[in-house]
Amino acid sequence: MIEALADRFRKIAPDVDFWSVRFVRGQEESLSARQGIIHPPLKSENEGAMVTIHDRGGMGYGASSDLTEEGLRRSLDEALLWARRSAGRMVRDIPAPQPVGHVGEHSSPVGTPWGEVLLKEKIGFLKELNERLNLGEKIVERFASLFYVEEEVCYINSVGARVRQRFSNVIPYMGAVASVGSESQRRTNGGRGFARQGGWDAAHPEKMLEAAPVISEEAEQLLSAPNCPDGRIDLILAPDQMILQIHESIGHPLEIDRILGDERNYAGTSFVTLDDFGKYRYGSNLLNVVFDPGETGQLASYSFDDDGTPAAREHLIRDGILLRGLGGAVSQMRSGVPGVACSRAVGWNRPPIDRMANINIEPGDSGLDEMIASVERGVFMKTNCSWSIDDSRLKFQFGCEWARLIENGELTGVVKNPNYRGMTPEFWRNLKAVGNLATYEILGTPNCGKGEPNQMIRVGHATPVCLFGGIEVFGGESA
């Protein structure tokens, strides 16, 4: 049907410098259980198209869920009207995309299709998770959910592009809260970090069932644990916390539209400048960060961005030196700095903007036991629970759900309310060891917000365990 819609639009396409249209059809299903009670399943579907026009120095958008020829013509007319009105009046010149007409397809890898698993089987799975999360006497809340998103996108433009991509995404989530007196502690299975592309199998139901009683036990364990100590000591971060560190202090500050000032009023700016690319020392020489939209099964894998640009793996940071920004074709033309194919949109009624996709840290050669053994005094933290970072992505403070002390090269007692803070460049320059492939996990976040009006997009992060030296850590009582 989407191919038929593309043919329908070509018949009414205007004579302008450049036009493109992006058709999107999506469906979502949300299943959840709390305290052993199944919530009503939620399911939704949507479809629509967005037209973009560049003409005579102006630019305009038009979008609608009416995909008849009349509806498409109204969207076209609206986009053309705004292109005429904006010509010569824009605060910044927005260059028209280079005339490229790439053709290709992409599909998420799917083992067991989501739709082939009966609803009662999915609900039975959530019930069993809730039972396994309810093992301790002090567990006062338990919850589990599955969120599935399926999307088909077709992009065409005036120079012959025809791109069709199909995405299937699964976001599993579960956790437990333990309480005694006025004290309560929450423990989750990596937050929502285990989000992946794929079908039912991407939720890894067997691993979730195995992890549920451990999560319950750790929530109760935290109640009697002492607070995380204060001090400047070594810090080891597990992958499910590293993804937040990558996201907030590497991904966002490297977005070129932020560096250009486009997001200043909402998402903020960046401490990175255009002059930094190619020479700025972002971290120690152990830091290697890649944009990798081809990582199989990762949450933001794709073959083309939403402007029809082919996506390829690129180093953003190599041996600690900043090389490349997160900006699509238009931002690269405006800024003059190298970027990547990361012009992405949410749904059919938002325009593409510079977004993160799969932003990964390459594995090093250190084993986890080796890293622990090298630490005289430190903390090993897991699973983000709070974050705060300034508008320029320079100063940050993050909290985790769970931690253990490291004393004389050995893991010792559990501590609660672990937090750490720092300055982005200093923090990454204190990177002392990067975990090997055995510590590497493919994770992601389904809810990265940016843009006006807001766009909530899915982002992938794959990372090993990492060791940082001389980081300021503190407990909850010092926050």
N, C-alpha and C positions, 0 to 999 in steps of 0.2 A: 504493500500500500504506500509506503514512504517513497518508493521509486516512482509510483504513479503521481504522487504529489509533486515531486521534483519536475516531472514532465509537464504537469499542469502549470507550474510557475514559469517554466521556460517559454511557454506560449505568450505570456503577458509581460515578460522581462523588459525593463525600460532601456532606452538608449542613453546610458550615463557612462562616466569614466570607469566605474567599477561597481558591481553589485554582488552580494552573496545572500544566500538564504540557508538557514539551519533548521531542519525539521527534527523534533524530539518527541518520542513517545515513551512514557515511563509508567511503571507500576510499583507500588510499595506494599509490603505486608508487615505488620507489627504484632508480635505475640509476646505476652508477658505474664508472669506469675509473681505474687507477693504473699508471703505468709501461707504458702500452700494453696492460695486461691487464684484461679485462672481469671485474668481480665478478658473482657470481650475482645476478640481478634479485630484488628483494624486493617482495612485494605482500601487502597485508592488507586486510581488511574488518571493519567493526564496526557494530553498531547497538544502540540501547537507548533508555531513556526515564527522565527524572527528574521526580518529582512534588514540588511545593512546596505546603505548606499553612500558612495563617495562621488561627488560631482562638483566641478568648478570650485574646488577649495573648501567645500562644505561636506558635512557628514550627518547622517540621520539614521534612526532606527524606527522600525514598526513591527509590532508583534501581535498575534492573535491566536486564539484556540479555534477560530473558525477557519477550517481548511478547505472550504469550497473555493471556487475560482473567485467569487465575489469577495470572500473574506481575505484571500491572499492579495487581491487587488487593493483592498482598503489598507492593508499593512504596507504594501508597496507605496501607495499614495502618501501615507503618513511619513514613511521614511524619506521619500522624495521632498516632501514639504519641509521637514526639518533640515535636510541637506541644503535646500535653497535658503532657508532662514539663517543658518549658521555660517554660510559662506562669507568670509571676511570679518566675522564677528567673534570667532572663538578666542578664548584667552590664550590657548596654545594651538599652534598648527598641528593638526593630526594628519600625517601623510597617508595617502591611499596605499593599501598593500601592494607589493610588487606583483605583477601579473603572472601568477603561477596556477597551473591547472592539474594538480596531482590527483591521481586516481588510486584508490586502494580500499581495503577492508580490514577490520579487526574484530575479534571476539574474545571475551574472557574465557579462560579454560574452565570447563565445567565437568566434574566427574558425575555425581548424581544430581540431576536437575532438581531445583527447589520444588517445582510443581509436581514432581513424581512422588514426593513423600506426602502421605496423607496427613491432613490437619490433625487428626486424633493422635498420630504418632509424634508430631511436633509438640503437641500439648502434653502428651504423656512424658516426653523427655523433660519438659520444663517442670512438671510435677516431681519427677525423680530428682532433678537438681535441687528443688526446694527441700525435699526430704533429706538429701545428703548434706545440705547446708544447715540443718537443724539438729546438730549432734550435741551441742553443748548446752548446759543448763542456763548459761548467761546470754545465749543468743536471743535477742529480742526482735530482730528483724532479719528477713532473708528475701532475696529477690533474684530473678533471672529473666532474661528476655532474649528474643531473637528478632532482628530487624533485617528485612530483605529488600533490596532495591534492584530493579531490572530496568534497563534503559536502552533504547535504540536511537541512534543519532545519524542523520544523513545531511551532509554539507555539499552544496554546489555553488559555483560562482560563474561570473561572466566570461572567464577564460577557460572554461571546460573542466574545472575540478569536480570530482564526484567521489566523495568519501562516505563510507558507511561503516559504523562501529556499533557493536552490541556489548553491553556491560552487565554483568551479574555480580552483586555485592552482598555479602553476609556480614552483619555486625552482631556478634554474640556478647552477652554481658551478664555477670552474676556477682553476688556479694552477700556479705552478712555483717550485721552490727551486733556487737556484744556490749552489755551494759551492766554496771553494778553501782548502786548509789547514784552519784552525780557524774560518774565517769562513763563515757562510751567511746568505742573504737570501731571504725569501719575497715573492712578488708575486702578487696575485690580481686578478681582474676585479671590483673593487668589493666584495670579500668575498662575502656572500650578499645584497647590497643590491639586486640586480636582480630580486628576487622580485615577481611580479605576479599579478593575477587574469587568467584566460584559459585558452586551450588550448595546443596545441603552439606556435602563433605567439607566445605571450607569452614564450617562452624567447628569442626573437629569434636563431635559430640562425645567420643570416648575420653578424650583428654579433659573435657570439661567435667565429666562425671568423676574422673580421678581427682581433679583439682578441688572439687567442692568441699569435701571434708577437711582438706588442708586449710582452705580459706577460713572455714568455721573455727578450726583449732587456733589459727594464728590470730583471729579477731579476739578470742578469749585470752590468749597469751599476752596480748598487748595491754590488757587491763592491769595486770600486776607488774608490768615491765617499768623500769625507771625511765625518766625522760632522757632523751638524747643529750649527751654532754655538750658544753659550749667550748669553742676553741677553733684555732686554725690548724687543721689536721688533714691527712690524706682522705680522699673520698673515692669510693668505687660505686659506680652507678650501673644498675641492671638495665637491660634493653628497654623494659617498660617505663623507665624514667628517662633514659637517654632520648627516647623519641620526643618527649616534651622539650628537652634541652636543645635538640636539633631544630625542632619546629620554631621555637620562640627566638632563639639567639643565633641561628644561621639562616633558616628559611625566610622568615619575614624581613630581616634587615637586608637581604639580597634581592628583594623584589624591586625591579627597576622603576616601576611607577611610584613606589614609595620614595625612592631616592630622588626622583624628579619632582616630588611634592604633590602628586595627584591625590594621595590618601591622607594628607596632613589633617584635614578636618575630622576624620573619622577613625581610621585604623592607625594613623600616626605616620611618622617619617622614619629615617634611618640614620645611624651614626656613620654609615658607609657613604663615601662620596664617589662621583664618577671617576675621579682621578686615582682612586685606590686600586682599580682593576689592573692586574698584571704585576703589582709590586707590593701590595699591603700584606703584612704578616698577620693573618687572622688567628693562627694557632701555632702550636709546636710543629716540628717537621713530621710528626706522626699523624697529623690530621689530613685525611684525604676524603673529600666529600664529592659525591657524584649525583647528578640528575640522571635517573635511570628509568624511563618510562617502559622499558622492555623487561623489567624483572617479573618473571612469570608469577601470576597470582597476587601480586602486590596491589594494594587498594587503588592506586592511581596509575595503573598501567594502561597505555594506549599507543596507537601507531601514528595518530595525527592529533594536533590540538584543534580547538574549535574555530580557528581561522584557516584550517586546512593545511597547516605546515607539518611536514613529516617530522616525527619525533625521534631523536637519537640520544644515546648515552653521551654525556659530557662531564668533564671534571669542573666543578665549581671552585673547589679548593684542592690544590695538589701540594703535598709536602708543606702544608701550612700557609701557602701563598694564595691569595684571592685571585682567581683567573676570570671568572664568568658570572654574570648576574642572572636572575630569574626574570626574564623579560621576553615577550613574544616579538614577532617581526616588527610591529609598529614601534614598540618601546626601544628596540634596538636601533631603528632608524632615527628616532628622536634623540637618543642618548649618545649614539656613536660607540657604545660598548657592546661586547659580545654577550649574547643571551642564549636562550634555548626555546624549544617549542612548548611554551607553557601558557599560551593564551586560552583560558578556560572559562566556561560559563556554567551556571547552574540552571538546568531546565531550559525551556524555550522562551521565557520572558525576561531574560537577563542578558546583557551583552558580555562578550568575553573580555576578561581583564587578566593582568599578570597574576598567576597563582602558582603556588607550590604544586608539585605532583609527587613523584617518588624521589625524595631527597635522602640519600643513604650515606652512611659512613662505611668505608671499605674496611674489611677485617685486617687486623695486624697479625702478629705472630706470638702473642702472649696468651698462655692458658690462665683460667680463672684462679686455680690453685697457686700458680706462679705469682700472679698479681697480689693475692692475699699474703703470700709468704714474704713479699717485698715490703710490706707495710708494718712499721713499728707501732704506730698508733693511728687509727682511722675508723671510718664507718662505711658499711656497705648498705646502700639504700635501694629500695624497690618501690615502684608503683606511685605515680604522681597523685597527689590529692589536693594541691593548691598551687597557684602560680600568680606571680605579679611581676610585671616588667614595664619599664617606662616607654614613653611614646617613640623614642628613638632606638629602642631595643638594646640599650647599653647597660643599664642597671637592672638586676633581677633578684628575685627571692622566690624559691620553690620549696614546697613541702612534700613529703612522701608518707605513705601509709605505714611502712614497715622498715626496720633497720636492725643490723647487728653490729656490735663493736668488733674492731680488729685490734688485737693486742699481741705484740711481739710475733707477728706473722701468722696468727691464728684467729679464726672467727670465735667470738665468745658470746656474751649475753645479748638478748634481744632488747632494744630500746624503742620507746614510742615517741611520737610527735617529732620525727627528725626533719630538720630544715637546713637549707644552705643558701647562701647569697654570694653575689659577686658582680664583677664587671665583665662583659662579654669577651673582649680581647684578652684580658688577663686570665680569665678562666680557661679559654681554649689554649692559650700559650702554656698553661700549667698541665697540659695533657702529658702524662708520664708513660702510659702503656695503653695499647689498644688490643682488645681480645681477639683471639683467632676465630676461625670459622666455626669451631665447636660452640662458641658463645654467641654466635650471630643469629638474630631472630628477625623475621619479616613481620612487621607490625604496621599500624596505621592509626589515623584518627578520622572519624566521619564528620566532624563538625568544626571545620576551620572557617571562621567568619571574616568577611572583608567586603568592601564595596558599598556604594550608595546607589540604589537600595541594596540592602545586605544580601550577600550570596554565601550560603553555607555549603562548603564543598568538601569532598573526600580527598584525603592526602595520605600517601604512604611513606613510612620511614622504616628502613632496615638498618640494624646497627648491632655491633658486638658490645660486650661489657667494656667499660672504659675506666681507667684510673687517673685521678687528678691529684696533684700535690698542693698542699698548703691552702686548702679551701676553708672559708669561714662557715662552720656548722653550729647549730644551736638547737635546743629543745623547745618544746611548746611554751614553757613558762617564761622563756626569754623573748618570744615573738612579740 
